[in-house]
Amino acid sequence: MNYTNVASFSGGAVVGVCAAVVAYFVSIERTKSKEKEKLGPRDTDARYGLSLVGKVDTLYENFGPKPFEFNRDVVNVFDDMVSRSVPLYREVNDILLYWVHRYYRPGKKLYDLGCSTGTTLDLILKSLENVDLNAELVGIDNSQAMVEKCREKLSWAPERHTVDIQEGDITACDMTNACFVIMNYTLQFIPVTRRIDVLRGIFNGLCEGGILFISEKIRFDDSEFQEACTWIYEDFKSRRGYTKTYIARKKEALMNVLVPYTEQGLKNTLELAGFNQVEVTVKWNNFVTITARKGGLVPVKGTPASSVSTPHLDSFFNYNPTYLSEYLRKDQLEALCLERSKIFAAKGGLGTQKLLDMDKLCEKIQQLPELCSNRVFSEEGVAVIGDKDEFSEDQFSLFKDCVEEMMPWKKGPFDLFGIQIDSEWRSDWKWERLLSHLPSLKDKVVCDLGCANGYYMYRMLDHDPKLVVGIDPNLKAWLQFQAIQRFSGRKQLQFEYLRGEHMDMFPEMYDVVFCLGVLYHTPDPIGMLRKIHKSMKSGAYLFVDCQGIPGDDHVALFPQKRYANMKGVYFLPTIQTLKNWLSRTRFNRMEIFFSEPLSTEEQRITEWAQVNTSLNESLDANDKSKTIEGYPAPHRFYLRARRG
């Protein structure tokens, strides 16, 4: 045997084995190093863990509550439900902590509205453990079971912090001394008609510079996009372990319970509530988080909001038109609530002094008691409301002052608690012309477009309608109506401070529409008639009173500037042109039942209407067949038509 060769072999083998071993361990270290250098976040990069309690959510595998409600069964699985169902739930809470640490002020309060089981407040408390700060936290939820879980979860809270968990209705809570408000996935469960009031309450409860941190599920206007986002979200839940059965059943249970805004609708509503900085800070598909800051009122795009503070005037505006819930879908009601709030915020662009005077007048009216007078009827053309004996002597004196301050009274006549108001227009004459041509108004839904102070609405009460909605953009007329309503208490009469262009926001709602003295005041009568048509049920009646010019030609007068001293007059049609307008907007069965020149006895200056000019002063002194501008004198046409 050649030992030299054996030794040589053995030495080489040892070196090879050693090299292999070294290579193996080097590869392990490289693998570890690569794992350490792995791209992307760790499995969890949140700074604080969520304190989730309860059971795994399988609630809707076994049907669950329908409609959805925050009962004890839901509460038992809520933490699992929300953390699995809401995209970026952990991340939103993590980002919230940054905002809280930056904007929470010592000595102020932080509110969590709809605090549920207290997960968010628990995170905030954890984040303050090493911070030299004594916080005051308030959580409010209307579910007793939620409140119990929340108090249990936060029982560990250090004594240096004040933690107040309340069972209550957040729509009625009175926030004070707040610098930060959290409202995560809560507004969407509040009735649409009450949301602006809730947000205004939050705005008023926040100190200057205070923050609202709000998260919501949202929807898209475009149906195709909405379908796509629903598909994406349902796949997200499927990847989180929810079955198709669960997803479908819960979706059905939430129908008409969770009613989302569009993203723009939510931002607009926050702006209307007063927030001047409204920014999206987190978004995932159909979920959005917005951070809003209080810093004073700002205009909503396209509709400048009045910068004048008019709290007494504002208190007469009904931000919660719940009466419309019977007639409009949730999304339609949401859009209408937003638009009507925008229009009222602008207050017709009136000047500062006029608005301040109106506010002082409203303050006086509020000193009088609200009544529901038994004396509401019509007598010989007069709309009678109330009896003088319903007021004390001092109250009647104050009421009379208020009525006088509301002059001029354009429409009437009225008898208001014994005060005889002879208005500029003999509106009773117009009503008498209409009476014999009216269908039955009993139990009908009626619209009085261009309702002024509501004279005709009160005359309609004799016919027992289910509802009468008056629409008019005149703020003084709106205030006159509100004052009368305060004492008559007739809830079936409602005034919407809107314009004719908003009629299509009441789709197929009305059985009868009165459009009296309106069409010649719009630059687009065809467009208005189309919107009126959309607001009417099939076969509904339309009554039109339109100022025009005599003649059989198919023409309309378009005044250069004013007509009979009136601003805002556009097209004055002949009767044939008026009929053409109606036929081209799909009205049929037209019947002309009155056509006469307007009389100076029907429109005139009175003690209660001390206007600079009425009809007589607007006609040519030497030729009453012409206006002072030289146009044909006003002619009135009354017409009845049906929606086809």
PyMOL commands that set and color helices and strands:
alter all, ss='L'
color gray80, all
select helices_A, chain A and resi 3-36+59-62+72-85+89-103+119-127+144-153+187-189+192-205+223-239+244-254+263-273+311-314+322-326+330-349+352-365+388-390+393-405+427-435+455-463+475-488+500-505+519-521+525-535+575-584+616-618
alter helices_A, ss='H'
color red, helices_A
select strands_A, chain A and resi 109-113+136-141+162-167+178-184+206-219+261-262+277-284+287-293+376-379+382-385+414-416+419-421+445-449+467-471+493-496+510-516+536-548+556-557+572-573+587-597+635-643
alter strands_A, ss='S'
color yellow, strands_A
deselect
rebuild
show_as cartoon
